[in-house]
Amino acid sequence: METREVPSAHFLIKIESFSSFDKYKINKYETSEFVAGEYKWKLILNFNGKDSDYISVNLAMTDTSSLPTNWEVNVVFNIFLFNQIFGHYLYSPGVTRRFRTMKFEWGLSKFISKEILSDPSNGYLVNDTCVFGAEVFVIERQAAVECLSLDNVDTRYKHDLKISDFSKLEETWNSAYFIAGGQKWSCCIRIVDWWTGLAQSDSLRLGLDNKLERLLPKICLHYQMAICVKFELISIVLERW
């Protein structure tokens, strides 16, 4: 349990003459409905639940008749209790639950002990009055999804590119597209870097066909690139993923 000064964003209930619940043997109270995330909810306070030493507080979804078959709603909710002496709220931080047809009620079976609540010096029950609350945040299914497949890691592709008149090239050289792993690739060499002695890892580049890149998911690959002059290896780019 934690505390904060900001009240609940969605619902508060002030209970006066709280001792009457025990006096008249009222074991449960259901609040009126409130709206959060376009759905209707209510709080259910149990004063004599499974553990008679604690007060349990449940959040229940109401008016589900208009929802489709096999509906489900994922939420993050907080339950609150106002401290009237210190002016802050005791609350359960971020309880995440899935509400559905077979389970439309979730909560905290031991939200607060009756001993702590009934002691006026603790600030929760003052002049026989207390304030409970709830806020509910619906988790919308709009998350971006990424899939990483390593099925073909051991499949190797080799493609040799022959560059004629290398010494006569000036700025850059781009190869024709070639097929590897079912995709179209090309190589780019910054010739100017080699003549100035500034060749770096990005002086050799591997590129995917731009027309396909926007349509395909992210591709992860391991590759090596090298330059040979008259069958003599003169440079290797570091292996990359």
GINOR-V477497 format. One record per backbone hydrogen bond with DSSP energy under -0.5 kcal/mol. NH is the residue of the N-H (numbers start at 1). CO is the residue of the C=O. Records with the same first field share a line. If there is no record, write none. Layout:
BEGIN
NH=CO, CO
END
This chain:
BEGIN
2=91
4=89
10=134
11=134
13=132
15=13, 130
16=14
18=128
20=17
21=18
23=19
24=20
25=22
26=21
27=25
29=45
31=43
34=41
36=39
39=36
40=62
41=34
42=60
44=58
45=29
46=44, 56
47=27, 45
48=27
49=54
52=50
54=51
55=112
56=46, 54
57=108
58=44
59=106
60=42, 58
61=104
62=40
67=64
71=68
73=99
75=97
76=137
77=95
78=135
80=133
81=90
82=131
83=88
84=82, 123
87=83
88=83
89=4
90=81
91=2
92=79
93=91
95=77
96=94
97=75, 95
99=73, 97
100=103
101=71
103=100
106=59
108=57
109=107
111=55, 108
112=55
114=53
115=53
117=113
118=114
119=115, 116
120=118
122=119
123=120
126=124, 129
129=126
130=15
132=13
133=80
134=11
135=78
137=76
138=136
139=74
140=138
142=140
149=147
153=150
155=152
156=154
163=161
164=162
166=163
168=165
169=165, 166
173=189
175=187
178=185
180=183
183=180
185=178, 183
186=207
188=205
189=173
190=203
191=171, 189
192=171
193=190
194=190, 191
195=191
196=192
197=193
198=193
199=193
203=200
204=201
205=188
207=186
209=184
212=209
213=209
214=210
215=212
216=212
221=219, 241
223=221, 240
225=237
227=235
229=232
230=228
232=229
233=231
234=227
235=227
237=225
240=223
END
